[in-house]
Amino acid sequence: MKRKFYTLAAMLLLTATTLCAQRLRSESPKAKLQWAEMAITNLYVDTVNENKLVEDAIRGMLEKLDPHSTYSTAKEVKALNESLEGNFEGIGVQFNMMEDTLVVIQTIAGGPSERGGIIAGDRIVIVNDTAIAGVKMSKEDIMRRLRGPKGTKVVLKVKRQGFKELLPFTIVRDVIPVHSLDASYVIRPGIGYIRIGNFGATTYNEFSEALDKLTEQGITRLIIDLQDNGGGYLQSAATIINDFLERGDMIVYTEGRSNPRMEYRADGRKRFSGEVVVLINEFSASASEIMAGAFQDQDRGIIVGRRSFGKGLVQRPLEFDDGSMIRLTIAHYYTPSGRCIQKPYTKGNNKDYARDLDNRLKNGELMSADSIHFADSLKFQTLREHRTVYGGGGIMPDHFVPLDTTRYTPFHRQLSAKNYIINANMRFIDSHRKQLKKQYKTFEEFNHSFEVPQSLIDSIVSKAAEDGVKPADDDELTRTLPYLTAQLKALIARDLWDMTEYYRVMNETNPIVLKALEVMNAL
């Protein structure tokens, strides 16, 4: 009886397998993919994770397309949206980890932690009865415990200098703004400076507010810094550009196989008529290239820096019910003169695409404009002054600024990558915050008088040496010190005030910013 049962089961399995094979040969590509997933899930010799199987299949399909069509998990989508949507819900602190302990760098002005009594320098050691200090908890796990829905409470126990016991605080979580403007200030008499970190949902409002304040302070000319700006929402960039152009001026247009041409044109509400210089480098991409391209093609601004990244593809987000998302390339975008600045790529070969910046460095393109070559077929003309510009590989600046390899020494790169600079700065500001705040009432006083202690620099060099990180020779150490010193002063200024003060220090050592000031004064 058992033998008959096993024989029948085997026949049924063979029949099912045969039918599956026949259907696989005859069904559509979509059904073929479904059958393959079903067969692997039900027949494969080992247990498989069905969700991961499907995600891997999606990634596999997208990898054969262009380098910017991607799949993101729900967790990755949430993190991406926070940076672009302009807010999240939590307690409102900026922090760093120092020896497995969360140290508050700053509280968000007007945020829950500031209202609740948390101050810079506090060490948060317990969150809702769970120790987060000295237990090697990941930064992601700590953030998960601190964040939560608006209106919910979180009980913190804090170690504060001058107090033996842990101090308890009950913080009511709230919406925390995420800013996309890094800095804005009057960099020289009559010249404003605004640095945009990315283009999110709130970028235009932030930019508009900053421009209004600078205008009230008497600026008539403006530097817009897009260095290292990887892009974001096209609409945000287009809305900002709108404030600089005349009615009907083209800002950008997009076009794809299944997406008809869509144009973005200025509506005539021009708010700023002064001279503009836009700063870019090899990490300026996407929406930042749209902005630079519009200023250049309309002869509305001068571009200073190095050739930008070269991303001229438009992605459409396609969301799944579980919160995951595909960002699928659906069109190219074109600057007003008709340039598509997307750099070349081979479908399915993302490795070569990723090596592009390394190849630019090896070929000398970051050090010399003469090393950059464009085909004649990529020549275009600006719309008013008819200057020659190029497509097919990023925005080429009007004034090229070579990468200064003497400033970024291999020794400094190691100090940065292994956190010696950040950790030393945190220890210094932790010990001297009150003294510095008392001594320097304003940033102007600090910037004029403060000098980085030699002991702080020595502590970094000696700590690195203990771990085997050393300069190649005395000459490399000598070349490292000026930039290291400026960086430390900037970090201290940031921790005492904000990011604007960080850039007020660093910009005085930035060759692209200094070139922009030179160009601005020559206009």
Contacts in CASP RR format, 6 or more apart in sequence:
PFRMAT RR
TARGET T0000
AUTHOR 0000-0000-0000
METHOD contacts of the structure
MODEL  1
MKRKFYTLAAMLLLTATTLCAQRLRSESPKAKLQWAEMAITNLYVDTVNE
NKLVEDAIRGMLEKLDPHSTYSTAKEVKALNESLEGNFEGIGVQFNMMED
TLVVIQTIAGGPSERGGIIAGDRIVIVNDTAIAGVKMSKEDIMRRLRGPK
GTKVVLKVKRQGFKELLPFTIVRDVIPVHSLDASYVIRPGIGYIRIGNFG
ATTYNEFSEALDKLTEQGITRLIIDLQDNGGGYLQSAATIINDFLERGDM
IVYTEGRSNPRMEYRADGRKRFSGEVVVLINEFSASASEIMAGAFQDQDR
GIIVGRRSFGKGLVQRPLEFDDGSMIRLTIAHYYTPSGRCIQKPYTKGNN
KDYARDLDNRLKNGELMSADSIHFADSLKFQTLREHRTVYGGGGIMPDHF
VPLDTTRYTPFHRQLSAKNYIINANMRFIDSHRKQLKKQYKTFEEFNHSF
EVPQSLIDSIVSKAAEDGVKPADDDELTRTLPYLTAQLKALIARDLWDMT
EYYRVMNETNPIVLKALEVMNAL
17 43 0 8 1.000
20 35 0 8 1.000
20 39 0 8 1.000
23 31 0 8 1.000
23 35 0 8 1.000
24 32 0 8 1.000
24 35 0 8 1.000
24 36 0 8 1.000
27 35 0 8 1.000
33 57 0 8 1.000
37 50 0 8 1.000
37 53 0 8 1.000
37 54 0 8 1.000
37 57 0 8 1.000
40 48 0 8 1.000
40 53 0 8 1.000
41 48 0 8 1.000
41 50 0 8 1.000
41 53 0 8 1.000
55 71 0 8 1.000
55 73 0 8 1.000
55 324 0 8 1.000
58 71 0 8 1.000
58 326 0 8 1.000
59 71 0 8 1.000
62 69 0 8 1.000
62 70 0 8 1.000
62 71 0 8 1.000
62 326 0 8 1.000
62 328 0 8 1.000
63 348 0 8 1.000
63 350 0 8 1.000
64 347 0 8 1.000
64 348 0 8 1.000
65 329 0 8 1.000
65 347 0 8 1.000
65 348 0 8 1.000
66 313 0 8 1.000
66 329 0 8 1.000
66 345 0 8 1.000
66 347 0 8 1.000
67 345 0 8 1.000
67 350 0 8 1.000
67 353 0 8 1.000
67 354 0 8 1.000
68 311 0 8 1.000
68 313 0 8 1.000
68 315 0 8 1.000
68 327 0 8 1.000
68 329 0 8 1.000
69 315 0 8 1.000
69 326 0 8 1.000
69 327 0 8 1.000
69 328 0 8 1.000
69 329 0 8 1.000
70 315 0 8 1.000
70 326 0 8 1.000
70 327 0 8 1.000
71 324 0 8 1.000
71 325 0 8 1.000
71 326 0 8 1.000
71 327 0 8 1.000
72 80 0 8 1.000
72 324 0 8 1.000
72 325 0 8 1.000
72 326 0 8 1.000
72 327 0 8 1.000
73 324 0 8 1.000
74 322 0 8 1.000
74 323 0 8 1.000
74 324 0 8 1.000
77 319 0 8 1.000
77 323 0 8 1.000
77 324 0 8 1.000
77 325 0 8 1.000
82 88 0 8 1.000
82 178 0 8 1.000
83 178 0 8 1.000
83 198 0 8 1.000
83 200 0 8 1.000
84 198 0 8 1.000
84 199 0 8 1.000
84 200 0 8 1.000
84 201 0 8 1.000
84 232 0 8 1.000
84 233 0 8 1.000
85 178 0 8 1.000
85 200 0 8 1.000
85 201 0 8 1.000
86 177 0 8 1.000
86 178 0 8 1.000
86 179 0 8 1.000
86 180 0 8 1.000
86 200 0 8 1.000
86 201 0 8 1.000
86 202 0 8 1.000
87 175 0 8 1.000
87 176 0 8 1.000
87 177 0 8 1.000
87 178 0 8 1.000
87 202 0 8 1.000
88 147 0 8 1.000
88 175 0 8 1.000
88 176 0 8 1.000
88 178 0 8 1.000
89 147 0 8 1.000
89 148 0 8 1.000
89 149 0 8 1.000
89 150 0 8 1.000
89 173 0 8 1.000
89 174 0 8 1.000
89 175 0 8 1.000
89 176 0 8 1.000
90 112 0 8 1.000
90 146 0 8 1.000
90 147 0 8 1.000
90 148 0 8 1.000
90 150 0 8 1.000
90 173 0 8 1.000
90 174 0 8 1.000
90 176 0 8 1.000
91 112 0 8 1.000
91 113 0 8 1.000
91 118 0 8 1.000
91 146 0 8 1.000
91 147 0 8 1.000
91 154 0 8 1.000
91 156 0 8 1.000
91 171 0 8 1.000
91 173 0 8 1.000
91 176 0 8 1.000
92 107 0 8 1.000
92 108 0 8 1.000
92 111 0 8 1.000
92 112 0 8 1.000
92 113 0 8 1.000
92 114 0 8 1.000
92 174 0 8 1.000
92 176 0 8 1.000
93 104 0 8 1.000
93 105 0 8 1.000
93 106 0 8 1.000
93 107 0 8 1.000
93 108 0 8 1.000
93 113 0 8 1.000
93 118 0 8 1.000
93 124 0 8 1.000
93 146 0 8 1.000
94 104 0 8 1.000
94 105 0 8 1.000
94 106 0 8 1.000
94 107 0 8 1.000
94 108 0 8 1.000
95 102 0 8 1.000
95 103 0 8 1.000
95 104 0 8 1.000
95 105 0 8 1.000
95 124 0 8 1.000
96 102 0 8 1.000
96 103 0 8 1.000
96 105 0 8 1.000
96 422 0 8 1.000
96 426 0 8 1.000
97 103 0 8 1.000
97 139 0 8 1.000
98 423 0 8 1.000
98 426 0 8 1.000
98 427 0 8 1.000
98 430 0 8 1.000
99 134 0 8 1.000
100 133 0 8 1.000
100 134 0 8 1.000
100 135 0 8 1.000
100 136 0 8 1.000
100 137 0 8 1.000
101 123 0 8 1.000
101 125 0 8 1.000
101 133 0 8 1.000
101 134 0 8 1.000
102 123 0 8 1.000
102 124 0 8 1.000
102 125 0 8 1.000
102 132 0 8 1.000
102 133 0 8 1.000
102 142 0 8 1.000
103 121 0 8 1.000
103 122 0 8 1.000
103 123 0 8 1.000
103 426 0 8 1.000
103 430 0 8 1.000
104 113 0 8 1.000
104 118 0 8 1.000
104 119 0 8 1.000
104 120 0 8 1.000
104 121 0 8 1.000
104 122 0 8 1.000
104 123 0 8 1.000
104 124 0 8 1.000
105 120 0 8 1.000
105 121 0 8 1.000
105 426 0 8 1.000
105 495 0 8 1.000
106 120 0 8 1.000
106 495 0 8 1.000
106 498 0 8 1.000
107 113 0 8 1.000
107 114 0 8 1.000
107 118 0 8 1.000
107 119 0 8 1.000
107 120 0 8 1.000
108 114 0 8 1.000
108 176 0 8 1.000
108 177 0 8 1.000
111 174 0 8 1.000
111 176 0 8 1.000
112 171 0 8 1.000
112 172 0 8 1.000
112 173 0 8 1.000
112 174 0 8 1.000
112 176 0 8 1.000
113 171 0 8 1.000
116 169 0 8 1.000
116 170 0 8 1.000
116 171 0 8 1.000
117 169 0 8 1.000
118 124 0 8 1.000
118 156 0 8 1.000
118 158 0 8 1.000
118 169 0 8 1.000
118 171 0 8 1.000
119 160 0 8 1.000
120 433 0 8 1.000
120 495 0 8 1.000
121 160 0 8 1.000
121 161 0 8 1.000
121 430 0 8 1.000
121 433 0 8 1.000
122 158 0 8 1.000
122 159 0 8 1.000
122 160 0 8 1.000
123 133 0 8 1.000
123 158 0 8 1.000
123 159 0 8 1.000
123 160 0 8 1.000
124 132 0 8 1.000
124 133 0 8 1.000
124 146 0 8 1.000
124 156 0 8 1.000
124 157 0 8 1.000
124 158 0 8 1.000
125 131 0 8 1.000
125 132 0 8 1.000
125 133 0 8 1.000
125 157 0 8 1.000
125 158 0 8 1.000
125 159 0 8 1.000
125 166 0 8 1.000
126 132 0 8 1.000
126 133 0 8 1.000
126 156 0 8 1.000
126 157 0 8 1.000
126 166 0 8 1.000
127 142 0 8 1.000
127 145 0 8 1.000
127 146 0 8 1.000
127 154 0 8 1.000
127 155 0 8 1.000
127 156 0 8 1.000
128 145 0 8 1.000
128 154 0 8 1.000
128 155 0 8 1.000
129 155 0 8 1.000
130 145 0 8 1.000
132 141 0 8 1.000
132 142 0 8 1.000
132 145 0 8 1.000
133 159 0 8 1.000
145 154 0 8 1.000
146 154 0 8 1.000
147 173 0 8 1.000
148 154 0 8 1.000
148 173 0 8 1.000
149 173 0 8 1.000
150 173 0 8 1.000
150 174 0 8 1.000
150 175 0 8 1.000
151 172 0 8 1.000
151 173 0 8 1.000
151 174 0 8 1.000
152 172 0 8 1.000
152 173 0 8 1.000
153 170 0 8 1.000
153 171 0 8 1.000
153 172 0 8 1.000
153 173 0 8 1.000
154 170 0 8 1.000
154 171 0 8 1.000
154 173 0 8 1.000
155 168 0 8 1.000
155 169 0 8 1.000
155 170 0 8 1.000
155 171 0 8 1.000
156 168 0 8 1.000
156 169 0 8 1.000
156 170 0 8 1.000
156 171 0 8 1.000
157 166 0 8 1.000
157 167 0 8 1.000
157 168 0 8 1.000
157 169 0 8 1.000
158 166 0 8 1.000
158 167 0 8 1.000
158 168 0 8 1.000
158 169 0 8 1.000
159 166 0 8 1.000
159 167 0 8 1.000
160 167 0 8 1.000
177 202 0 8 1.000
178 202 0 8 1.000
179 202 0 8 1.000
179 206 0 8 1.000
180 196 0 8 1.000
180 197 0 8 1.000
180 198 0 8 1.000
180 199 0 8 1.000
180 200 0 8 1.000
180 202 0 8 1.000
180 203 0 8 1.000
180 206 0 8 1.000
181 194 0 8 1.000
181 195 0 8 1.000
181 196 0 8 1.000
181 197 0 8 1.000
181 203 0 8 1.000
181 206 0 8 1.000
181 207 0 8 1.000
181 210 0 8 1.000
182 195 0 8 1.000
182 196 0 8 1.000
182 197 0 8 1.000
182 225 0 8 1.000
182 499 0 8 1.000
182 500 0 8 1.000
182 503 0 8 1.000
183 193 0 8 1.000
183 194 0 8 1.000
183 195 0 8 1.000
183 225 0 8 1.000
183 499 0 8 1.000
183 500 0 8 1.000
183 502 0 8 1.000
183 503 0 8 1.000
183 504 0 8 1.000
184 192 0 8 1.000
184 193 0 8 1.000
184 194 0 8 1.000
184 195 0 8 1.000
184 210 0 8 1.000
184 213 0 8 1.000
184 214 0 8 1.000
184 500 0 8 1.000
185 192 0 8 1.000
185 193 0 8 1.000
185 214 0 8 1.000
185 500 0 8 1.000
185 503 0 8 1.000
185 504 0 8 1.000
186 192 0 8 1.000
186 193 0 8 1.000
186 214 0 8 1.000
186 217 0 8 1.000
186 218 0 8 1.000
186 219 0 8 1.000
187 193 0 8 1.000
187 223 0 8 1.000
187 504 0 8 1.000
187 507 0 8 1.000
187 513 0 8 1.000
187 517 0 8 1.000
188 517 0 8 1.000
188 520 0 8 1.000
190 218 0 8 1.000
190 219 0 8 1.000
190 220 0 8 1.000
190 221 0 8 1.000
191 219 0 8 1.000
191 221 0 8 1.000
191 222 0 8 1.000
191 223 0 8 1.000
191 517 0 8 1.000
191 520 0 8 1.000
192 214 0 8 1.000
192 219 0 8 1.000
192 221 0 8 1.000
192 222 0 8 1.000
192 223 0 8 1.000
193 222 0 8 1.000
193 223 0 8 1.000
193 225 0 8 1.000
193 503 0 8 1.000
193 507 0 8 1.000
193 513 0 8 1.000
194 207 0 8 1.000
194 210 0 8 1.000
194 211 0 8 1.000
194 214 0 8 1.000
194 222 0 8 1.000
194 223 0 8 1.000
194 224 0 8 1.000
194 225 0 8 1.000
195 225 0 8 1.000
195 227 0 8 1.000
195 503 0 8 1.000
196 203 0 8 1.000
196 207 0 8 1.000
196 224 0 8 1.000
196 225 0 8 1.000
196 226 0 8 1.000
196 229 0 8 1.000
196 288 0 8 1.000
197 226 0 8 1.000
197 228 0 8 1.000
197 229 0 8 1.000
197 230 0 8 1.000
198 229 0 8 1.000
198 230 0 8 1.000
198 231 0 8 1.000
198 232 0 8 1.000
199 229 0 8 1.000
199 231 0 8 1.000
199 232 0 8 1.000
199 233 0 8 1.000
199 234 0 8 1.000
199 236 0 8 1.000
199 237 0 8 1.000
199 287 0 8 1.000
199 288 0 8 1.000
200 232 0 8 1.000
200 233 0 8 1.000
200 236 0 8 1.000
201 233 0 8 1.000
201 236 0 8 1.000
203 233 0 8 1.000
203 236 0 8 1.000
203 237 0 8 1.000
203 240 0 8 1.000
204 236 0 8 1.000
204 239 0 8 1.000
204 240 0 8 1.000
207 240 0 8 1.000
208 243 0 8 1.000
208 271 0 8 1.000
211 222 0 8 1.000
211 243 0 8 1.000
211 271 0 8 1.000
211 272 0 8 1.000
214 222 0 8 1.000
215 272 0 8 1.000
220 274 0 8 1.000
220 275 0 8 1.000
221 274 0 8 1.000
221 275 0 8 1.000
221 276 0 8 1.000
221 277 0 8 1.000
221 520 0 8 1.000
221 523 0 8 1.000
222 272 0 8 1.000
222 274 0 8 1.000
222 275 0 8 1.000
222 276 0 8 1.000
222 277 0 8 1.000
223 276 0 8 1.000
223 277 0 8 1.000
223 278 0 8 1.000
223 279 0 8 1.000
223 513 0 8 1.000
223 516 0 8 1.000
223 517 0 8 1.000
223 520 0 8 1.000
224 276 0 8 1.000
224 277 0 8 1.000
224 278 0 8 1.000
224 279 0 8 1.000
224 291 0 8 1.000
225 279 0 8 1.000
225 513 0 8 1.000
226 278 0 8 1.000
226 279 0 8 1.000
226 280 0 8 1.000
226 284 0 8 1.000
226 288 0 8 1.000
226 291 0 8 1.000
226 292 0 8 1.000
227 279 0 8 1.000
227 280 0 8 1.000
227 281 0 8 1.000
227 283 0 8 1.000
227 284 0 8 1.000
227 305 0 8 1.000
227 512 0 8 1.000
228 281 0 8 1.000
228 283 0 8 1.000
228 284 0 8 1.000
229 283 0 8 1.000
229 284 0 8 1.000
229 285 0 8 1.000
229 287 0 8 1.000
229 288 0 8 1.000
230 283 0 8 1.000
230 284 0 8 1.000
230 285 0 8 1.000
230 286 0 8 1.000
230 287 0 8 1.000
230 288 0 8 1.000
230 309 0 8 1.000
231 237 0 8 1.000
231 285 0 8 1.000
231 286 0 8 1.000
231 287 0 8 1.000
231 288 0 8 1.000
232 286 0 8 1.000
232 287 0 8 1.000
233 287 0 8 1.000
234 252 0 8 1.000
234 254 0 8 1.000
234 286 0 8 1.000
234 287 0 8 1.000
234 290 0 8 1.000
234 314 0 8 1.000
234 333 0 8 1.000
236 287 0 8 1.000
237 287 0 8 1.000
237 288 0 8 1.000
237 290 0 8 1.000
237 291 0 8 1.000
238 251 0 8 1.000
238 252 0 8 1.000
238 264 0 8 1.000
238 290 0 8 1.000
240 291 0 8 1.000
241 251 0 8 1.000
241 266 0 8 1.000
241 290 0 8 1.000
241 291 0 8 1.000
241 294 0 8 1.000
241 295 0 8 1.000
242 251 0 8 1.000
242 266 0 8 1.000
242 267 0 8 1.000
242 268 0 8 1.000
242 269 0 8 1.000
243 269 0 8 1.000
243 270 0 8 1.000
243 271 0 8 1.000
243 272 0 8 1.000
244 270 0 8 1.000
244 271 0 8 1.000
244 272 0 8 1.000
244 276 0 8 1.000
244 295 0 8 1.000
244 300 0 8 1.000
245 251 0 8 1.000
245 266 0 8 1.000
245 268 0 8 1.000
245 270 0 8 1.000
245 294 0 8 1.000
245 298 0 8 1.000
245 300 0 8 1.000
246 266 0 8 1.000
246 268 0 8 1.000
246 270 0 8 1.000
247 266 0 8 1.000
247 267 0 8 1.000
247 268 0 8 1.000
247 270 0 8 1.000
248 265 0 8 1.000
248 266 0 8 1.000
248 267 0 8 1.000
248 268 0 8 1.000
249 265 0 8 1.000
249 266 0 8 1.000
249 298 0 8 1.000
249 336 0 8 1.000
250 263 0 8 1.000
250 264 0 8 1.000
250 265 0 8 1.000
250 294 0 8 1.000
250 297 0 8 1.000
250 298 0 8 1.000
250 336 0 8 1.000
250 383 0 8 1.000
251 264 0 8 1.000
251 265 0 8 1.000
251 266 0 8 1.000
251 290 0 8 1.000
251 294 0 8 1.000
251 336 0 8 1.000
252 264 0 8 1.000
252 290 0 8 1.000
252 294 0 8 1.000
252 333 0 8 1.000
252 334 0 8 1.000
252 335 0 8 1.000
252 336 0 8 1.000
253 261 0 8 1.000
253 262 0 8 1.000
253 263 0 8 1.000
253 264 0 8 1.000
253 333 0 8 1.000
253 334 0 8 1.000
253 338 0 8 1.000
254 261 0 8 1.000
254 262 0 8 1.000
254 314 0 8 1.000
254 331 0 8 1.000
254 332 0 8 1.000
254 333 0 8 1.000
254 334 0 8 1.000
255 261 0 8 1.000
255 262 0 8 1.000
255 331 0 8 1.000
255 332 0 8 1.000
255 334 0 8 1.000
256 330 0 8 1.000
256 331 0 8 1.000
256 332 0 8 1.000
258 330 0 8 1.000
259 330 0 8 1.000
259 331 0 8 1.000
262 331 0 8 1.000
275 301 0 8 1.000
275 302 0 8 1.000
275 520 0 8 1.000
275 523 0 8 1.000
276 295 0 8 1.000
276 300 0 8 1.000
276 301 0 8 1.000
276 302 0 8 1.000
277 301 0 8 1.000
277 302 0 8 1.000
277 303 0 8 1.000
277 304 0 8 1.000
277 516 0 8 1.000
277 519 0 8 1.000
277 520 0 8 1.000
278 291 0 8 1.000
278 292 0 8 1.000
278 295 0 8 1.000
278 296 0 8 1.000
278 301 0 8 1.000
278 302 0 8 1.000
278 303 0 8 1.000
278 304 0 8 1.000
279 303 0 8 1.000
279 304 0 8 1.000
279 305 0 8 1.000
279 512 0 8 1.000
279 513 0 8 1.000
279 516 0 8 1.000
280 288 0 8 1.000
280 289 0 8 1.000
280 292 0 8 1.000
280 303 0 8 1.000
280 304 0 8 1.000
280 305 0 8 1.000
280 306 0 8 1.000
280 308 0 8 1.000
280 395 0 8 1.000
280 397 0 8 1.000
281 305 0 8 1.000
281 306 0 8 1.000
281 308 0 8 1.000
281 512 0 8 1.000
282 306 0 8 1.000
282 307 0 8 1.000
282 308 0 8 1.000
282 309 0 8 1.000
282 357 0 8 1.000
282 360 0 8 1.000
282 366 0 8 1.000
283 309 0 8 1.000
284 292 0 8 1.000
284 308 0 8 1.000
284 309 0 8 1.000
284 395 0 8 1.000
285 308 0 8 1.000
285 309 0 8 1.000
285 310 0 8 1.000
285 311 0 8 1.000
286 309 0 8 1.000
286 311 0 8 1.000
286 312 0 8 1.000
288 308 0 8 1.000
289 308 0 8 1.000
289 309 0 8 1.000
289 310 0 8 1.000
289 311 0 8 1.000
289 312 0 8 1.000
289 341 0 8 1.000
289 394 0 8 1.000
289 395 0 8 1.000
290 333 0 8 1.000
290 335 0 8 1.000
292 303 0 8 1.000
292 308 0 8 1.000
292 395 0 8 1.000
293 303 0 8 1.000
293 335 0 8 1.000
293 336 0 8 1.000
293 339 0 8 1.000
293 341 0 8 1.000
293 395 0 8 1.000
294 300 0 8 1.000
294 335 0 8 1.000
294 336 0 8 1.000
295 301 0 8 1.000
295 303 0 8 1.000
296 303 0 8 1.000
296 335 0 8 1.000
296 382 0 8 1.000
296 389 0 8 1.000
296 395 0 8 1.000
296 398 0 8 1.000
297 335 0 8 1.000
297 336 0 8 1.000
297 337 0 8 1.000
297 338 0 8 1.000
297 339 0 8 1.000
297 380 0 8 1.000
297 382 0 8 1.000
297 383 0 8 1.000
297 389 0 8 1.000
298 336 0 8 1.000
298 382 0 8 1.000
298 383 0 8 1.000
298 384 0 8 1.000
299 382 0 8 1.000
299 383 0 8 1.000
299 384 0 8 1.000
299 385 0 8 1.000
299 387 0 8 1.000
302 398 0 8 1.000
302 399 0 8 1.000
302 519 0 8 1.000
302 523 0 8 1.000
303 395 0 8 1.000
303 396 0 8 1.000
303 397 0 8 1.000
303 398 0 8 1.000
303 399 0 8 1.000
304 397 0 8 1.000
304 398 0 8 1.000
304 399 0 8 1.000
304 401 0 8 1.000
304 512 0 8 1.000
304 515 0 8 1.000
304 516 0 8 1.000
304 519 0 8 1.000
305 397 0 8 1.000
305 399 0 8 1.000
305 400 0 8 1.000
305 401 0 8 1.000
305 512 0 8 1.000
305 515 0 8 1.000
306 366 0 8 1.000
306 397 0 8 1.000
306 400 0 8 1.000
306 401 0 8 1.000
306 402 0 8 1.000
306 403 0 8 1.000
306 512 0 8 1.000
307 360 0 8 1.000
307 365 0 8 1.000
307 372 0 8 1.000
307 393 0 8 1.000
307 394 0 8 1.000
307 395 0 8 1.000
307 396 0 8 1.000
307 397 0 8 1.000
308 341 0 8 1.000
308 394 0 8 1.000
308 395 0 8 1.000
309 343 0 8 1.000
309 357 0 8 1.000
309 394 0 8 1.000
310 341 0 8 1.000
310 342 0 8 1.000
310 343 0 8 1.000
310 392 0 8 1.000
310 393 0 8 1.000
310 394 0 8 1.000
310 395 0 8 1.000
311 341 0 8 1.000
311 342 0 8 1.000
311 343 0 8 1.000
311 394 0 8 1.000
312 332 0 8 1.000
312 333 0 8 1.000
312 340 0 8 1.000
312 341 0 8 1.000
312 342 0 8 1.000
313 329 0 8 1.000
313 331 0 8 1.000
313 332 0 8 1.000
313 333 0 8 1.000
313 342 0 8 1.000
314 329 0 8 1.000
314 330 0 8 1.000
314 331 0 8 1.000
314 332 0 8 1.000
314 333 0 8 1.000
315 327 0 8 1.000
315 328 0 8 1.000
315 329 0 8 1.000
315 330 0 8 1.000
316 327 0 8 1.000
316 328 0 8 1.000
316 329 0 8 1.000
316 330 0 8 1.000
317 325 0 8 1.000
317 326 0 8 1.000
317 327 0 8 1.000
318 325 0 8 1.000
318 326 0 8 1.000
318 327 0 8 1.000
318 328 0 8 1.000
319 325 0 8 1.000
320 326 0 8 1.000
332 340 0 8 1.000
332 342 0 8 1.000
333 340 0 8 1.000
334 340 0 8 1.000
335 341 0 8 1.000
336 383 0 8 1.000
337 380 0 8 1.000
337 381 0 8 1.000
337 382 0 8 1.000
337 383 0 8 1.000
337 389 0 8 1.000
338 380 0 8 1.000
339 378 0 8 1.000
339 380 0 8 1.000
339 389 0 8 1.000
339 390 0 8 1.000
339 391 0 8 1.000
339 392 0 8 1.000
340 391 0 8 1.000
340 392 0 8 1.000
341 391 0 8 1.000
341 392 0 8 1.000
341 393 0 8 1.000
341 394 0 8 1.000
341 395 0 8 1.000
342 392 0 8 1.000
342 393 0 8 1.000
342 394 0 8 1.000
343 353 0 8 1.000
343 356 0 8 1.000
343 392 0 8 1.000
343 393 0 8 1.000
343 394 0 8 1.000
344 392 0 8 1.000
344 393 0 8 1.000
345 352 0 8 1.000
345 353 0 8 1.000
346 352 0 8 1.000
346 353 0 8 1.000
360 366 0 8 1.000
361 403 0 8 1.000
363 371 0 8 1.000
364 371 0 8 1.000
365 371 0 8 1.000
365 372 0 8 1.000
366 402 0 8 1.000
366 403 0 8 1.000
367 402 0 8 1.000
367 403 0 8 1.000
367 405 0 8 1.000
368 402 0 8 1.000
369 400 0 8 1.000
369 402 0 8 1.000
372 396 0 8 1.000
374 390 0 8 1.000
374 391 0 8 1.000
374 392 0 8 1.000
374 393 0 8 1.000
374 396 0 8 1.000
378 390 0 8 1.000
378 391 0 8 1.000
378 392 0 8 1.000
378 393 0 8 1.000
379 388 0 8 1.000
379 389 0 8 1.000
379 390 0 8 1.000
380 388 0 8 1.000
380 389 0 8 1.000
380 390 0 8 1.000
380 391 0 8 1.000
381 387 0 8 1.000
381 388 0 8 1.000
381 389 0 8 1.000
382 389 0 8 1.000
387 398 0 8 1.000
389 396 0 8 1.000
390 396 0 8 1.000
399 515 0 8 1.000
399 519 0 8 1.000
401 511 0 8 1.000
401 512 0 8 1.000
401 515 0 8 1.000
402 511 0 8 1.000
404 511 0 8 1.000
406 479 0 8 1.000
407 479 0 8 1.000
407 482 0 8 1.000
407 483 0 8 1.000
407 509 0 8 1.000
408 483 0 8 1.000
409 471 0 8 1.000
409 476 0 8 1.000
409 479 0 8 1.000
409 480 0 8 1.000
410 472 0 8 1.000
410 476 0 8 1.000
411 469 0 8 1.000
411 470 0 8 1.000
411 471 0 8 1.000
411 472 0 8 1.000
411 476 0 8 1.000
411 477 0 8 1.000
411 480 0 8 1.000
412 480 0 8 1.000
412 483 0 8 1.000
412 484 0 8 1.000
414 464 0 8 1.000
414 469 0 8 1.000
415 421 0 8 1.000
415 460 0 8 1.000
415 464 0 8 1.000
415 469 0 8 1.000
415 480 0 8 1.000
415 484 0 8 1.000
418 464 0 8 1.000
418 467 0 8 1.000
418 469 0 8 1.000
420 460 0 8 1.000
420 463 0 8 1.000
420 464 0 8 1.000
420 469 0 8 1.000
421 460 0 8 1.000
421 484 0 8 1.000
421 487 0 8 1.000
421 488 0 8 1.000
421 491 0 8 1.000
422 491 0 8 1.000
424 456 0 8 1.000
424 459 0 8 1.000
424 460 0 8 1.000
424 463 0 8 1.000
424 488 0 8 1.000
425 456 0 8 1.000
425 488 0 8 1.000
425 491 0 8 1.000
425 492 0 8 1.000
425 495 0 8 1.000
428 453 0 8 1.000
428 456 0 8 1.000
428 492 0 8 1.000
429 436 0 8 1.000
429 491 0 8 1.000
429 492 0 8 1.000
429 495 0 8 1.000
429 496 0 8 1.000
433 495 0 8 1.000
433 496 0 8 1.000
436 446 0 8 1.000
436 450 0 8 1.000
436 492 0 8 1.000
436 496 0 8 1.000
437 496 0 8 1.000
440 446 0 8 1.000
440 449 0 8 1.000
440 450 0 8 1.000
440 496 0 8 1.000
443 493 0 8 1.000
443 496 0 8 1.000
443 497 0 8 1.000
443 501 0 8 1.000
443 504 0 8 1.000
446 493 0 8 1.000
446 496 0 8 1.000
447 493 0 8 1.000
447 501 0 8 1.000
447 504 0 8 1.000
447 505 0 8 1.000
450 489 0 8 1.000
450 492 0 8 1.000
451 489 0 8 1.000
452 485 0 8 1.000
452 488 0 8 1.000
452 489 0 8 1.000
452 492 0 8 1.000
456 488 0 8 1.000
457 481 0 8 1.000
457 484 0 8 1.000
457 485 0 8 1.000
457 488 0 8 1.000
460 484 0 8 1.000
461 477 0 8 1.000
464 470 0 8 1.000
471 477 0 8 1.000
471 480 0 8 1.000
482 509 0 8 1.000
483 509 0 8 1.000
486 505 0 8 1.000
486 506 0 8 1.000
486 508 0 8 1.000
486 509 0 8 1.000
487 506 0 8 1.000
489 505 0 8 1.000
490 501 0 8 1.000
490 502 0 8 1.000
490 503 0 8 1.000
490 505 0 8 1.000
490 506 0 8 1.000
491 502 0 8 1.000
493 501 0 8 1.000
493 502 0 8 1.000
493 504 0 8 1.000
493 505 0 8 1.000
494 501 0 8 1.000
494 502 0 8 1.000
507 513 0 8 1.000
508 514 0 8 1.000
END
